[in-house]
Amino acid sequence: MADSNNNGATSTNNGEVQVQIPGPSKAEGPAPSESSEVKNWRWWFMVSADVLFLIVGQTSATLLERYYFSQGGSSKWISTFVKTAGFPILFFGLFFFPSKSSSTQNSDTPIAKIALIYIVLGLIIAADDMMYSNGLLYLPVSTYSLICASQLAFNVVFSYVLNSQKLTGLVLNSVVLLTLSALLLGVNEESYGSAGVSRGKYILGFLLTLGASGTYSLILSLMQLTFENVVKKHSCSAVLNMQIYTALVATFASLCGLFASGEWKSLKGEMDRFKSGQFSYLMTLVWTSVSWQVASVGMVGLIFEVSSLFSNVISTFALPIAPLFGVMIFHDKMNGVKIIAMLISLWGFVSYVYQHYLDDKKARKAVANSA
């Protein structure tokens, strides 16, 4: 579906990309006259709102994408495009959280270097979104969402290799459980044909979704490296800039793929064949794009207010919600193997969160002793 001060965590949801930073962002402190109780309540309000944005946005985006395919939509490039095309919404975030004065910026970092990083990350994001789109085309929502839970296991590996993340017993336990959960779904015979696809396409969808989860975790670790070694500025505006410009590149790459593949020629016919009508077709794409950006805003907010790890665990926590709606709306099969896989996935998630709790408790005790 670690240590919050050095973790490059892994969401979304299921096809949408979010930014990670190495630990809690340091927001500007409130006015000295403001009481600690007021500050505490304000912090909890912001965190609660961000959690709501992330869970609602990620769940609704996944379900809307599945609805698009179930109603006759078949363009994988359009599905890829809508995952990032709503990025202009994030400019409102820059309006409310403007950059500091130029004296606080990293003026010694070449613009060309940052631009190259944005381009490379954007292209990887586009490829990742394409894999997610293909996976959701061939898999039921329940299976797709549970496989996405493996992103935490991939995140631990990449964080250890790229971000010097320490591995503990609880974290390794989480990796094993989440991997086992995904493997159970991969060999689940009763899932074949549940999405109206052949066994071969089911396996392809499983592998693509698993690969997309791993690529997503790699993207997050690479973004953390960028913040540590290039940007070196932990602010909300820096996080938003990273998301906006990488999403811009990914959106442009998706458009190029749409026209290069020739899928654009069939869009008019696809709209006419959409079972619930042309207006529903357009609204499905629009609200899918908006939903991914709502999830993105929640993810960014949690990174800014708490930590990158907390953002990732909330994203993973939201994964089991989509399968429940998938069963109710799309009549996906929820057999015994899927239920066991979900429980194992939740066990792995709890193990991961408990490690974060222990690390946070240890850090608070160290601060108290040094005060």
Secondary structure, 3 states (H helix, E strand, C coil): CCCCCCCCCCCCCCCCCCCCCCCCCCCCCCCCCCCHHHHHHHHHHHHHHHHHHHHHHHHHHHHHHHHHHHCCCCCHHHHHHHCCCCHHHHHHHHHHCCCCCHHHCCCCCCHHHHHHHHHHHHHHHHHHHHHHHHHHHHCCHHHHHHHHCCHHHHHHHHHHHHCCCCCCHHHHHHHHHHHHHHHHHHCCHHHCCCCCCCHHHHHHHHHHHHHHHHHHHHHHHHHHHHHHHHHCCCCHHHHHHHHHHHHHHHHHHHHHHHHHHCHHHHHHHHHHHCCCCHHHHHHHHHHHHHHHHHHHHHHHHHHHHCCHHHHHHHHHHCCCHHHHHHHHHHCCCCCHHHHHHHHHHHHHHHHHHHHHHHHHHHHHHHHHHHC
